[in-house]
Amino acid sequence: MTHDSPMKLHSLWRGAHVATMQNGQYSLIENAAIGVVGGRIVWIGEAQKLPVYDAQNEHDLGGGWITPGLIDCHTHLVFGGNRAGEFEQRLNGVSYQEIAKQGGGIASSVRATRDASEAELVASASRRLKSLMADGVTTVEIKSGYGLSLDSELKMLRVATALENDFPVTIKRTCLAAHAMPPEFDDKDAYIDYLCDTVLPKVAKLGMADAVDAFCEGIAFSTEQVARYFNTAKSLGLPVKIHAEQLSSLGGTRMAASFKALSADHIEFIEEADVQAMAESGTVAVLLPGAFFTLKETQRPPIALLRQYGVPMAIATDANPGTSPALSLRLMMNMACTLFALTPEEALAGATIHAASALGLADSHGSLDVGKVADFICWDVESPGELSYWLGGDLVKTRVYEGKQSDGKNSLGKNSLGKNSQGETA
């Protein structure tokens, strides 16, 4: 570009302040402008410092605050049925472990998910996804794990793919086949063998998953069993994540850190050695206050230790039918503040830049920087801290996905963004 040539833009967004979330901090820009080309940010800064430009479309946002689009980095959004009855059981004093032993818990969701058709799963998950999107989410991780057989796990992953094709949202798919024991197996080691020999190789060959996850807990799988599963994932070129130290301390977090896991999630019972291992491996701590709240847990994650060692803390809904029927990431941000004592700035970082790291997306998502994907929300608030302050409410003024306006509340199909060649809307 010569001195006299204007900066060519597909769109220019101005008329609001920005919290870029660079380096996990608000990093504020007042009276900002954002220039976009090809769905990515090419210029961001104070509007008064804009160079000469030529924009195909200009948008005046009319006030408010812009943040990166929120990233829900841990969900179980695809499932059949629901477990409202178990919610009542727990309120009447039955523990999560007891419900699982009675054939409830994850096992009941497995039965309902296996019985549901692919179309039924798309329809039910679409309703939940719309709620997340309307609340400012532009990227969602969706786990399998309620299938627990090759065909059913692939069915769940295909549903996640269909959702991304139908909605203006980025979806990362995680194979959580090591979630629980399926009814046709009575030996955990034999089931892990089946996953390593049959399920993971097929999932990898078909390109159906972006990562692999496991539930390491007394009611699920041991550290040794999960390590075997992770070794297979690693050999197939798939990064790993782990559900660990939710109900007890088994050393799963340290084991996952040895595989340079993207994240360790729940982690209420982690110890200092776990935190140190996470810091050394670059593993993100994913806090799930919805499950903590729903299960009425009392052991909080050691936030002070995570801060001391500089472990990034992400926040997610853990949206699932049993232990976290949560469909608002902003509510989880509030809970992270009120239940876990995070600051609103840490909470917003947890739902943006650190959540991006937990999905391996930190180079492209999670903060507003030149070169990154132009996913952002303009909120009807007077300060970014309000996103963790309000319990509910319609705060989204404008939702921008890949540089184009997209109303998450009406959930336009990706055809509106030139992405769905089938011309379908959700």
FIPA-834680 format. One record per atom (N, C-alpha, C): residue in three letters; x, y, z. Coordinates in steps of 0.2 Angstrom, whole numbers, plus 2048, in hexadecimal, padded with zeros to 3 digits. Layout:
N
ALAXYZ/...
This chain:
426
MET8047FA800/MET800800800/MET804806800/THR80380A7FB/THR8078117FB/THR805816800/HIS80881B800/HIS806820805/HIS7FF823803/ASP7FE8237FD/ASP7F78267FB/ASP7F28217FA/SER7F381B7FB/SER7EE8157FA/SER7EA815800/PRO7E3815800/PRO7DF813806/PRO7E080C808/MET7DF80B80E/MET7DE804811/MET7D880180F/LYS7D87FC80B/LYS7D27F9808/LYS7CF7F480E/LEU7C87F580F/LEU7C57F1815/LEU7BF7EE812/HIS7BD7E8814/HIS7B67E6813/HIS7B17E9817/SER7B37EA81E/SER7AF7ED822/SER7B37F1827/LEU7B07F782A/LEU7B27FB82F/LEU7AD7FB835/TRP7AF7FA83B/TRP7AB7FA841/TRP7AD7FF845/ARG7A9804847/ARG7AB80984C/ARG7A580C850/GLY7A7810855/GLY7A1813859/GLY7A081085F/ALA7A680C862/ALA7A5809868/ALA7AC80886B/HIS7AD807871/HIS7B3806875/HIS7B57FE874/VAL7BB7FC875/VAL7BD7F5874/VAL7C17F387A/ALA7C07ED87C/ALA7C47E9881/ALA7C77E487D/THR7CE7E487B/THR7D17E0876/THR7D27D9879/MET7D37D987F/MET7D57D3883/MET7DC7D0881/GLN7E07D487E/GLN7E77D287D/GLN7EB7D1883/ASN7EE7CC884/ASN7F27CA889/ASN7EE7C888F/GLY7E77C788E/GLY7E37C5894/GLY7E17CB898/GLN7E27D1895/GLN7DF7D7899/GLN7DB7DB894/TYR7D77DF898/TYR7D27E3894/TYR7D57E788E/SER7DB7EA88F/SER7DF7ED889/SER7DA7F2885/LEU7D87F7889/LEU7D27FB886/LEU7D47FF880/ILE7D080087C/ILE7D0806877/ILE7CA809877/GLU7CA810878/GLU7C4814878/GLU7C3817871/ASN7BC81786F/ASN7BA81A869/ASN7BE816863/ALA7BD810863/ALA7C280C85F/ALA7BF80B858/ALA7C3808853/ALA7C180684D/ALA7C47FF84B/ILE7C07FB848/ILE7C37F4846/ILE7C27F483E/GLY7C77F283B/GLY7C77F1833/GLY7C87EA832/VAL7C47E782D/VAL7C37E082C/VAL7C47DF824/VAL7C87DA823/VAL7C97D781C/VAL7C97D081C/GLY7C47CD818/GLY7C47C5818/GLY7C37C281F/GLY7BF7C5823/GLY7BD7C2829/GLY7C27C382F/ARG7C87C782D/ARG7CD7C8832/ARG7CE7CF833/ILE7D17D0839/ILE7D27D783B/ILE7D97DA838/VAL7D87DF834/VAL7DE7E2831/VAL7E07E8834/TRP7DC7EC838/TRP7DE7F283C/TRP7D97F2842/ILE7DC7F4848/ILE7D87F684E/ILE7DC7FB851/GLY7D8800854/GLY7DB805858/GLY7D680B859/GLU7D981185B/GLU7D481685C/GLU7D2819855/ALA7CB81A855/ALA7C981D84F/ALA7CC82384C/GLN7CE827850/GLN7D182D84E/GLN7D882C84A/LYS7DB82684B/LYS7E1824848/LYS7E1820842/LEU7DB81F840/LEU7DA81B83A/LEU7DD81E834/PRO7E181A830/PRO7E481D82A/PRO7DE81E825/VAL7E082181F/VAL7DB82181A/VAL7D981A818/TYR7D381A817/TYR7D0813815/TYR7CA813810/ASP7C980D80D/ASP7C380D809/ASP7C080680B/ALA7BA80780E/ALA7B6801811/ALA7B080080D/GLN7AF7FA80B/GLN7A87F8808/GLN7A27F980C/ASN7A37F8813/ASN79E7F9817/ASN7A07FC81E/GLU79D801820/GLU79E804826/GLU79980382B/HIS79A802832/HIS795801837/HIS79780583D/ASP79280983F/ASP79280D845/ASP78F80984A/LEU79280784F/LEU78F803854/LEU78B807859/GLY78C80D85A/GLY78881185E/GLY789811865/GLY78F80F867/GLY79180F86E/GLY791808871/GLY793807877/GLY79480187A/GLY79B7FE87A/TRP79C7F887C/TRP7A37F587C/TRP7A47EF878/ILE7A97EF874/ILE7AB7E9870/ILE7AF7E4874/THR7AE7DE874/THR7B37D9876/THR7B47D4871/PRO7B97CF871/PRO7B97C986D/PRO7B27C586E/GLY7B07C2869/GLY7AB7BD86A/GLY7AD7B886F/LEU7A87B7873/LEU7A97B2879/LEU7AA7AB876/ILE7AE7A787A/ILE7B07A0878/ILE7AE79B87D/ASP7AA79787C/ASP7A8792881/ASP7AC78C87F/CYS7B178B883/CYS7B6786882/CYS7B577F885/HIS7AF77E888/HIS7AE77788B/HIS7A677688B/THR7A3773886/THR79C771886/THR79B76A884/HIS795767886/HIS793761884/HIS78C762881/LEU78C76687C/LEU786769879/LEU781764876/VAL78475F873/VAL78075A86F/VAL77F754874/PHE778753875/PHE77674D879/PHE76F74C878/GLY76C74687A/GLY765745879/GLY762745880/GLY75C747881/GLY758747887/GLY75B74D88B/ASN75974C892/ASN75C751897/ASN75C74D89E/ARG75F7508A3/ARG75F74D8A9/ARG75C7518AF/ALA7567548AD/ALA7537588B3/ALA7517548B9/GLY75074E8B8/GLY74E7498BD/GLY7547488C2/GLU75A7488BF/GLU7607478C4/GLU76174E8C7/PHE75F7538C4/PHE76075A8C8/PHE75C7598CE/GLU7567578CE/GLU7517568D4/GLU7547518D9/GLN75774C8D6/GLN75A7478DB/GLN76074A8DF/ARG76474E8DB/ARG76A7518DF/ARG7677568E4/LEU7627598E3/LEU75F75E8E8/LEU75C75A8ED/ASN75A7548EC/ASN7587508F2/ASN75D74C8F5/GLY76374D8F4/GLY76974A8F8/GLY76D7458F4/VAL76B7438EE/VAL76F73D8EB/VAL7757408E8/SER77A73D8E9/SER7817408E6/SER78173E8DE/TYR7867428DB/TYR7877418D4/TYR78A73A8D3/GLN78E7378D8/GLN7917318D7/GLN78C72B8D8/GLU78772C8DD/GLU7827278DE/GLU77D7278D8/ILE77C72D8D5/ILE77772D8CF/ILE77B7298C9/ALA78172A8C8/ALA7857268C3/ALA78571F8C4/LYS78671C8CB/LYS7857158CC/LYS77F7128CB/GLN7797168CB/GLN7737148CA/GLN7717148C3/GLY7767158BE/GLY7747158B7/GLY77271C8B4/GLY7727218B9/GLY7717278B6/GLY77772B8B4/GLY7777328B5/GLY77D7358B3/GLY77E7358AB/ILE7857348AA/ILE7877348A3/ILE78372E89F/ALA7837288A3/ALA78072289F/ALA77972489D/SER7757288A0/SER76E72989E/SER76E72D898/SER773732897/SER774736891/SER77673288B/VAL77A72D88D/VAL77D729888/VAL777725884/ARG772722888/ARG76C71F886/ARG768724881/ALA76772A884/ALA76372E880/ALA76673187A/THR76D73187A/THR770734874/THR77172E86F/ARG772728871/ARG77272386C/ARG76B722869/ASP76672386C/ASP75F72286A/ASP75D728865/ALA76072E866/ALA75E733862/ALA76173385B/SER75D735856/SER75F73684F/SER76473C84F/GLU76873C849/GLU76C741848/GLU769748847/ALA763748844/ALA75F74E843/ALA75C75084A/GLU75A74C84E/GLU75874E855/GLU75D751859/LEU76374E858/LEU76975185C/LEU76A758859/VAL76A759853/VAL76C760850/VAL766765852/ALA760762852/ALA75B767854/ALA75B76985C/SER75D764860/SER75D766867/SER76376A869/ALA769768866/ALA76F76C867/ALA76F773864/SER76B77485E/SER76A77A85B/SER76777F860/ARG76277D864/ARG75F781869/ARG76378486E/ARG76877F870/ARG76D781876/ARG772786873/LEU77478486D/LEU779789869/LEU777790868/LYS770790866/LYS76D797865/LYS76E79B86C/SER76D798872/SER76D79C878/SER77479E879/LEU77979A878/LEU78079C879/LEU7827A2874/MET7807A186E/MET7817A6869/MET77E7AD86B/ALA7787AD86D/ALA7747B386E/ALA7777B7874/ASP77B7B3878/ASP77F7B687E/ASP7867B887D/GLY7887B8876/GLY78E7BB874/GLY7937B6872/VAL7927AF872/VAL7977AA870/VAL7977AA869/THR79E7A9866/THR79F7A985F/THR7A37A285E/THR7A679F863/THR7AA799862/THR7A8794868/VAL7A678E866/VAL7A478986B/VAL7A878286A/GLU7AA77F86F/GLU7AD77886F/GLU7A7774870/ILE7A676E86D/ILE7A176986E/ILE7A476386E/LYS7A375F874/LYS7A6758875/LYS7A1753873/SER7A474D871/SER7A0747871/SER7A0744878/GLY79F73E878/GLY79F73B87F/GLY799738882/TYR79373987E/TYR78D736880/TYR78B73187B/GLY79072F877/GLY78F729872/GLY792723875/LEU799723876/LEU79D71E879/LEU79D718875/SER79B71886E/SER79D713869/SER79F717863/LEU7A271385F/LEU7A5717859/LEU79F71A855/ASP79A717853/ASP79471A84F/ASP791720853/SER79071F85A/SER78D72585D/SER79172B85E/GLU798729860/GLU79C72F860/GLU79D73385A/LEU79D72F854/LEU79E73284E/LEU79773684C/LYS79273384E/LYS78B73784D/LYS78B73E851/MET78E73E857/MET78E74485B/MET793749858/LEU799747855/LEU79D74B852/LEU79B74E84B/ARG79774A848/ARG79374C842/ARG78E752843/VAL78B751849/VAL78675684B/VAL78A75D84C/ALA78F75C850/ALA793762851/ALA79576684B/THR797762846/THR79976483F/THR79376883C/ALA78D76483C/ALA787767839/ALA78676E83C/LEU78676F843/LEU785775846/LEU78977A844/GLU790779842/GLU79477E840/GLU792780839/ASN79077B835/ASN78E77D82E/ASN78778182E/ASP783781833/ASP77D784833/ASP77D78B837/PHE78278C83B/PHE78279283F/PHE78879683E/PRO78779D83F/PRO78D7A183F/PRO7917A1845/VAL79579B846/VAL79879A84C/VAL79E79584B/THR7A479584E/THR7A979184D/THR7A878B852/ILE7A9785850/ILE7A877F854/ILE7AE77B854/LYS7B177A85A/LYS7B777585B/LYS7B476E85E/ARG7B576985A/ARG7B376285C/ARG7B875E860/THR7B675C866/THR7BA75886A/THR7B775186B/CYS7BB74C86A/CYS7B974586B/CYS7BA743873/LEU7B5742876/LEU7B574187D/LEU7B273987E/ALA7B573587A/ALA7B272E87B/ALA7B472B881/ALA7B972D885/ALA7BB72A88B/ALA7B872F891/HIS7B172F890/HIS7AD733895/HIS7AA72E89A/ALA7A8728899/ALA7A572489D/ALA7A571D89A/MET7A371889E/MET7A271189B/MET79C710898/PRO79C70D892/PRO79670C88E/PRO793705891/PRO78C704890/PRO7896FE893/PRO78C6F7891/GLU78E6F788B/GLU7916F1888/GLU7986EF88A/PHE79B6F388E/PHE7A26F2891/PHE7A16F1898/ASP7A56EC89B/ASP7A56EC8A3/ASP7AC6EC8A5/ASP7B16ED8A0/ASP7B86EE8A2/ASP7BB6F489F/LYS7BD6F98A4/LYS7C06FF8A1/LYS7C66FF89D/ASP7CA6FA89E/ASP7D06FA89A/ASP7CE6F7893/ALA7C96F3893/ALA7C76F088C/ALA7C46F6888/TYR7C06FA88C/TYR7BD700888/TYR7C2705886/ILE7C770688A/ILE7CD70B887/ILE7D0708881/ASP7D1701881/ASP7D46FE87C/ASP7D06FF875/TYR7C96FE876/TYR7C56FF871/TYR7C570686E/LEU7C670B872/LEU7C7712870/LEU7CD71386C/CYS7D271086F/CYS7D971186C/CYS7DA70E865/ASP7D7708865/ASP7D770385F/ASP7D270585A/THR7CC70785B/THR7C7708857/THR7C470F856/VAL7C371285C/VAL7BF71985B/VAL7C471F859/LEU7C972085D/LEU7CD72585B/LEU7D0725854/PRO7D371F852/PRO7D671F84B/PRO7D0721846/LYS7CA71F847/LYS7C5720842/LYS7C3728842/VAL7C372A848/VAL7C1732849/VAL7C7736846/ALA7CD734847/ALA7D2737844/ALA7D373783D/LYS7D173183A/LYS7D2730833/LYS7CC73482F/LEU7C6735832/LEU7C173982F/LEU7C2740831/GLY7C7742835/GLY7C7749836/GLY7C274C83A/MET7BF74883F/MET7B874A842/MET7BA74E849/ALA7C074E84B/ALA7C1751852/ALA7C7755851/ASP7C775B855/ASP7CC75F856/ASP7D175E85C/ALA7CE75A860/ALA7D2758867/ALA7CE75286A/VAL7D274F86F/VAL7CF749872/VAL7CF74B87A/ASP7CA74987D/ASP7C974A884/ASP7C7744888/ALA7C874488F/ALA7C673E893/ALA7C474189A/PHE7C073C89D/PHE7BE73E8A4/PHE7C27398A8/CYS7C773D8AC/CYS7CB7398B1/CYS7C973A8B8/GLU7C67358BA/GLU7C27358C1/GLU7C172E8C3/GLY7C072E8CA/GLY7BE7278CD/GLY7B87248CA/ILE7B37288C8/ILE7AD7258C4/ILE7AE7248BD/ALA7B47268BA/ALA7B57268B3/ALA7BB7228B2/PHE7C17258B0/PHE7C77218AE/PHE7CD7238B2/SER7D271F8B3/SER7D87208B7/SER7DD7248B3/THR7E27278B6/THR7E772A8B2/THR7EB7268AE/GLU7EC7208AF/GLU7EF71B8AB/GLU7EB7198A5/GLN7E47198A6/GLN7E07178A0/GLN7E071D89B/VAL7DF72389E/VAL7DF72989A/VAL7E572A896/ALA7EB72989A/ALA7F272A897/ALA7F2725890/ARG7EF71F891/ARG7F071B88B/ARG7EB71E885/TYR7E6720887/TYR7E1724882/TYR7E572A87F/PHE7E872E883/PHE7EC734881/PHE7F173287C/ASN7F572D87E/ASN7FA72A87A/ASN7F8729873/THR7F2726872/THR7EF72486C/THR7EE72B868/ALA7EA72F86C/ALA7E9736869/ALA7EF739866/LYS7F473986A/LYS7FA73D868/LYS7FD73A862/SER7FD733861/SER80072F85B/SER7FC731855/LEU7F5733856/LEU7F1735851/LEU7F173C84F/GLY7F5740853/GLY7F6747852/GLY7F074C855/LEU7ED74985A/LEU7E774D85D/LEU7E974F863/PRO7E8756865/PRO7EA75986B/PRO7E5756870/VAL7E7756877/VAL7E275487C/VAL7E0759881/LYS7DB757884/LYS7D875B88A/LYS7D575688F/ILE7D4759895/ILE7D275489A/ILE7CD75789F/HIS7C87538A1/HIS7C47548A7/HIS7C87518AD/ALA7CA7558B2/ALA7CE7528B7/ALA7CD7568BE/GLU7CE7528C3/GLU7CE7558CA/GLU7C87598CB/GLN7C27568C9/GLN7BB7598CA/GLN7B97578D1/LEU7BA7518D2/LEU7B774E8D8/LEU7BC74B8DD/SER7C274B8DB/SER7C87488DF/SER7CE7498DC/SER7D47488DF/SER7DA74A8DC/SER7DD7438DA/LEU7DE7428D4/LEU7E173C8D1/LEU7E773D8CD/GLY7E97438CC/GLY7EF7448C8/GLY7EE7448C1/GLY7E87458BF/GLY7E67458B8/GLY7E974B8B4/THR7E87518B8/THR7EB7578B5/THR7F27578B4/ARG7F67548B8/ARG7FD7548B7/ARG7FF74F8B1/MET7FB7498B1/MET7FC7458AB/MET7FA7488A5/ALA7F574C8A4/ALA7F374F89E/ALA7F875589C/ALA7FB7588A1/ALA80075D8A0/ALA80675A89D/SER80875489E/SER80D75089B/SER80C74F894/PHE80674F892/PHE80474F88B/PHE803756888/LYS80575B88B/LYS804762889/LYS7FD763887/ALA7F876188C/ALA7F176288B/ALA7EF769889/LEU7EB76A885/LEU7E8771884/LEU7E577488A/SER7E176F88E/SER7DE772894/SER7DD76C899/ALA7DC76E89F/ALA7D97698A4/ALA7D376D8A7/ASP7CE7698A7/ASP7C776C8A9/ASP7C476A8AF/HIS7C176E8B3/HIS7BE76D8B9/HIS7C376F8BF/ILE7C876A8C0/ILE7CE76B8C4/ILE7CD76E8CB/GLU7C776D8CE/GLU7C676F8D5/GLU7CB76C8DA/PHE7CD7668D9/PHE7D17638DE/PHE7D97638DC/ILE7DB7678D7/ILE7E27678D5/ILE7E676A8DB/GLU7EC7678DB/GLU7F17698E0/GLU7F776D8DD/GLU7FC7708E1/GLU8017748DE/GLU8057718D9/ALA80676A8DA/ALA80A7678D5/ALA8077678CE/ASP8007668CE/ASP7FC7668C8/ASP7FC76D8C5/VAL7FC7728C9/VAL7FC7798C6/VAL80377A8C3/GLN8087788C6/GLN80F7798C4/GLN8107768BD/ALA80D7708BC/ALA80D76C8B6/ALA80A76F8B1/MET8047728B2/MET8007768AD/MET80477C8AB/ALA80777F8AF/ALA80B7858AE/ALA8107838A9/GLU81477E8AA/GLU81977C8A6/GLU81777989F/SER81177689F/SER80F774898/SER80B778894/GLY80977E897/GLY805783894/GLY7FD781893/THR7FB77C898/THR7F577A898/THR7F077F89C/VAL7EA780898/VAL7E678589B/VAL7E17828A0/ALA7E07858A6/ALA7DB7838AB/ALA7D47868A8/VAL7CF7818A7/VAL7C97838A5/VAL7C47828AB/LEU7C27888AE/LEU7BD7888B4/LEU7B67878B2/LEU7B27838B5/LEU7AB7818B3/LEU7A77828B9/PRO7A57898BB/PRO7A178A8C1/PRO79A7888C0/GLY7987878BA/GLY7917848BA/GLY79077D8BD/ALA7957798BC/ALA7957728BF/ALA7967738C6/PHE79B7778C8/PHE79C7788CF/PHE79577A8D3/PHE79277F8D0/PHE78C7828D3/PHE78677C8D3/THR7857798CD/THR7807748CD/THR78176E8D1/LEU78776C8D2/LEU7887668D7/LEU7897688DE/LYS78876F8DF/LYS7897728E6/LYS7907708E9/GLU7957708E5/GLU79C76E8E7/GLU79E7748EC/THR7A37728F0/THR7A67778F5/THR7AE7788F4/GLN7B17738F0/GLN7B87748EF/GLN7B97788E9/ARG7BC77E8EA/ARG7BD7838E4/ARG7C47828E1/PRO7C47838DB/PRO7CB7828D8/PRO7D07878DB/PRO7D67858DC/PRO7DB78A8DF/PRO7DD7908DB/ILE7D97958DB/ILE7DA79A8D6/ILE7E079E8D8/ALA7E279F8DE/ALA7E87A28E0/ALA7EE79F8DD/LEU7EE7988DE/LEU7F47948DB/LEU7F47958D3/LEU7EF7958D0/LEU7EF7968C9/LEU7F279C8C7/ARG7F07A28CA/ARG7F27A88C9/ARG7FA7A88CB/GLN7FC7A58D0/GLN8037A58D2/GLN8077A28CD/TYR80579D8CA/TYR80979A8C5/TYR80879C8BE/GLY8037A18BD/GLY8027A48B6/GLY7FE79F8B2/VAL7FA79B8B4/VAL7F67968B0/VAL7F079A8AE/PRO7EF79A8A7/PRO7E979E8A4/PRO7E379A8A6/MET7DE79E8A8/MET7D879B8AB/MET7D279D8A6/ALA7CF7988A3/ALA7CA79889E/ALA7C37978A2/ILE7BE79989F/ILE7B77988A2/ILE7B279589D/ALA7AE79089E/ALA7AA78D899/ALA7A378B89D/THR79E78A899/THR79878889C/THR79778189E/ASP79B77C89B/ASP79B77589C/ASP79477389A/ALA790776896/ALA789775894/ALA78876E893/ASN78476B898/ASN783763897/ASN77C76289B/PRO77A75C89A/PRO77375B89C/PRO7737598A4/GLY7797578A7/GLY7787558AE/GLY77B7598B3/THR78175C8B2/THR7847608B7/THR7857678B6/SER78476A8B0/SER7847718AE/SER7807738A9/PRO7797738AA/PRO7747758A4/PRO77577C8A3/ALA77A77F8A1/ALA77C7868A1/ALA77C78889A/LEU77878D898/LEU778790891/LEU77A797891/SER77E79A896/SER7807A0895/SER7877A1898/LEU78C7A2893/LEU7937A3895/LEU7947A989A/ARG7907AE899/ARG7907B489D/ARG78F7B28A4/LEU78A7AE8A5/LEU7887AC8AC/LEU78E7A88AF/MET7917A48AB/MET7977A18AE/MET79C7A68B0/MET79D7AB8AC/MET7A27B08AE/MET7A07B38B4/ASN79A7B58B6/ASN7987B78BC/ASN7997B28C2/MET7987AC8C0/MET7997A78C5/MET7A07A68C7/ALA7A47A78C2/ALA7AC7A68C3/ALA7AE7AC8C7/CYS7AB7B18C7/CYS7AC7B78CB/CYS7AA7B68D2/THR7A37B48D3/THR7A07B48D9/THR7A27AD8DD/LEU7A37A88DA/LEU7A47A18DD/LEU7AC7A08DE/PHE7B07A28D8/PHE7B77A08D8/PHE7BB7A68D9/ALA7B87AC8DA/ALA7BC7B38DC/ALA7C07B58D6/LEU7BF7B48D0/LEU7C27B78CA/LEU7C07BE8CA/THR7C47C28C7/THR7C27C98C5/THR7BE7C98BF/PRO7BA7CE8BE/PRO7B77CF8B7/PRO7BB7CF8B1/GLU7C17D28B2/GLU7C67D28AD/GLU7C97CA8AB/GLU7CA7C78B1/GLU7CC7C08B0/GLU7C67BC8AD/ALA7C07BD8AF/ALA7BB7B98AC/ALA7BA7BA8A5/LEU7BB7C18A2/LEU7BA7C289B/LEU7C07BF897/ALA7C67BF89A/ALA7CC7BC897/ALA7CA7B4897/GLY7C77B289C/GLY7C57AA89C/GLY7C17A8897/ALA7BC7AD895/ALA7B77AB88F/ALA7BA7AE889/THR7C07B0888/THR7C27B2881/THR7C97AF880/ILE7CE7B3882/ILE7D57B1880/ILE7D77AB883/HIS7D67A9889/HIS7D87A388C/HIS7D479D88A/ALA7CD79F889/ALA7C9799886/ALA7CC79787F/ALA7CE79C87B/ALA7D179B874/ALA7D7796875/SER7DB79887A/SER7E179487B/SER7DF78C87D/ALA7DA78C881/ALA7D7785883/ALA7D578187D/LEU7D4784877/LEU7D2781871/LEU7D778186C/GLY7DD78386D/GLY7E2784869/GLY7E1789863/LEU7DD78E865/LEU7DB794860/LEU7DE79A862/ALA7E379B867/ALA7E67A1869/ALA7E97A5863/ASP7EB7A285E/ASP7EE7A6858/ASP7E97AA854/SER7E37A7854/SER7DE7AA850/SER7D77AD853/HIS7D67AB85A/HIS7D07AD85D/HIS7D27B0864/GLY7CD7B3867/GLY7CD7B486F/GLY7CF7BB870/SER7D27BF86C/SER7D47C686D/SER7D37CA867/LEU7D37D0867/LEU7D27D4861/LEU7D97D785F/ASP7DC7D485A/ASP7E37D5858/ASP7E37D5850/VAL7E77D984D/VAL7E87D9846/VAL7EA7D1844/GLY7E77CF83F/GLY7E87C883D/GLY7E37C3840/LYS7E07C4845/LYS7DB7C0848/LYS7D47C0845/VAL7D17BB846/VAL7CA7BA843/VAL7C57C0846/ALA7C17C3842/ALA7BD7C9844/ALA7B77C6847/ASP7B77C384D/ASP7B27C1851/ASP7B17C5857/PHE7AC7C9857/PHE7AB7CE85D/PHE7A47D085E/ILE7A37D2865/ILE79C7D4867/ILE79D7DB869/CYS7987DF867/CYS7977E686A/CYS7917E586F/TRP7937E6875/TRP78E7E687B/TRP78B7EC87D/ASP7857EC880/ASP7817F2882/ASP7837F3889/VAL7897F588B/VAL78C7F5892/VAL7907FC892/GLU7917FE898/GLU795804899/GLU79D80289B/SER79E7FC89D/SER7A57FA89E/SER7A57F289D/PRO7AB7EF89B/PRO7AB7E889A/PRO7AA7E48A0/GLY7AB7E78A6/GLY7AA7E38AC/GLY7A27E18AD/GLU79E7E58A9/GLU7977E38AA/GLU7957DC8A7/LEU7997DA8A3/LEU7987D38A0/LEU7987CE8A5/SER79B7CF8AB/SER79B7CA8B0/SER7977CC8B6/TYR7947D28B5/TYR7907D58BB/TYR7897D38BA/TRP7867D48B4/TRP77F7D38B3/TRP77D7CB8B3/LEU7787C98B6/LEU7767C28B6/LEU7707C28B1/GLY7727C08AB/GLY76E7C08A5/GLY76D7C78A2/GLY7677C789E/GLY7667CD89B/GLY7697CD893/ASP7667D188F/ASP7687D1888/ASP76D7D7887/LEU7737D5887/LEU7787DA887/LEU77B7DB880/VAL77A7D687C/VAL77D7D6875/VAL77A7DC870/LYS77E7E186E/LYS77B7E5869/LYS77C7E3862/THR7837E1861/THR7847DE85A/THR7897D985B/ARG7887D3857/ARG78C7CD857/ARG78F7CD850/VAL7967CD850/VAL79A7CD84A/VAL79E7C684A/TYR79D7C2844/TYR7A07BC843/TYR7A47BC83D/GLU7AA7BB83D/GLU7AF7BB837/GLU7AD7C1833/GLY7AD7C7837/GLY7AC7CD834/GLY7A67CF831/LYS7A17CB832/LYS79A7CD830/LYS7957CD835/GLN7907D1835/GLN78B7D183A/GLN7877CB83A/SER7857C8840/SER7827C2840/SER77E7C2847/ASP7777C2847/ASP7737C284C/ASP7737BB84F/GLY7767BA855/GLY7767B4858/GLY76F7B285B/LYS76B7B785C/LYS7647B685F/LYS7607B385A/ASN7607B5853/ASN75C7B284E/ASN7607AC84B/SER7667AB84C/SER76A7A584A/SER76A7A4843/LEU76C7A983F/LEU76C7A8838/LEU7717A3836/GLY76F79F831/GLY77379A82E/GLY77A79D82B/LYS77F79982A/LYS78579B827/LYS78479E820/ASN77F79C81D/ASN77D79E816/ASN77D7A6816/SER77B7A981C/SER77B7B081C/SER7827B381C/LEU7877AF81E/LEU78E7B181E/LEU7927AE818/GLY78E7AB813/GLY7917A880D/GLY7957A280F/LYS79379E814/LYS796798816/LYS792792815/ASN78C792815/ASN78878C814/ASN78578B80D/SER789787809/SER787787802/SER780784800/GLN77D781806/GLN77777D805/GLN771782805/GLY773789807/GLY76E78E808/GLY76978D80D/GLU76B789812/GLU766787818/GLU76778C81E/THR76278D821/THR762791827/THR76078D82D/ALA76378F833/ALA76278A839/ALA75B78C83C/
